[in-house]
């Protein structure tokens, strides 16, 4: 057993991110389809750890207790860069995004229920391979798995739920980029960086790098991000007994939005570039650790029917994003980026959706509306809609009757 200390675990994660970046820039297919660096490097580490454990009898244990803090820090930074004026501008697109999402939640569960019927599984396993773990993620999966184990006596349901949520995280990061790249090629769309690269004489502001943020800007942004964590945690504690359970990161995001937009009136000016860098680092470390700790031996044991169900769900999600989501969102560059994000949180998590968008915008150019609409939808609205849909389906006699 090799047990890594917290510092060694962070070092290993940073090395994985560097390796992932090298691979995604030098291997054509990874670059062409904008696969996020943490997904590539983290999966490579997980495979090597699995081979080391299987053939060498040596297992690697990482200290990952910092993961929740990294995720909260990321969402705090998302809130700190959320300009509500831009959100108002993107209002119609937000409504269209929700209109595309609502039927998808029902259809994703219908696909899961259909696969469960074909594979002669309990109907609740269809929901487990539907929005419970794919849209809901690990937290929602754990909550419903406990419920299914207590009320329905389904064996190994927790392991299945965690495996489904983890594989969904991987699949969401893998297919989002290719879907967006296919859309952009098919509809001849390009971002600002593409236009600059294709121009005979790039515009002066695109021809030279902007000055990096000063060290003081990072300190101010980091301070504001930690304020989001503390205040968000306190607000989550105040409402933990409320009838509707909301994710903790929502409160961090909401606090960041308040600081970003009310602070301007009080003379507080944050450097968005510094805040975005802090958020990107936090997200990369979180995803890297998540992929590095993927237990491939457990995945192999629980494969079979679950793998087939997830394969069908992935295909359905990719087709829905390309043919429905994109068409409902103005069919432009921003819509292509948001289609990739849709794959991210429809199969994995909001963090995966943001990683997909970051990988694409780094290559093609910024998509400001997408970075407002997607976090708001993925971090808040989708959870509420998902609970409503699941509660309705589970109450049906032929599903759960609970």
Buried (B, 14 or more C-beta within 10 A) or exposed (E): EEEBEEEEBBEBBBEBBEBBBEBBEEEEEBBBBBBBBBBBBBBBBBEEBBEBBEEEEEBBEBBBEBBEBBBBBBBBBBBBBBBEEBBEEBEEBBEBBBEBBBEBBBBBBBBBBEBBEEBEBBBBBBBBBBBBBBBBBBBBBBBBBEBBBEEBEBEEBBBBBBBBBBBBBBBBBBBBBBBBBBBBEEEEBBBBBBBBEEEEEBEEEBEEEEEEBEEEBBEBBBEBBBBBBEBBBEBBEEEEEEEEBBBBBBBBBBBBBBBBBEBEEEEEEBBBBBBBBBBBBBBBBBBBBBBBBBBBEBBEEBEEBBBBBBEBBBEBBBEBBBEBBBBBBBEBBBBBBBBBBBBBBBBBBBBBBBBBBBBBBBBBBBBBBBBBBBBBBBBBBBBEBBBEBBEEBBEEEEBBEE
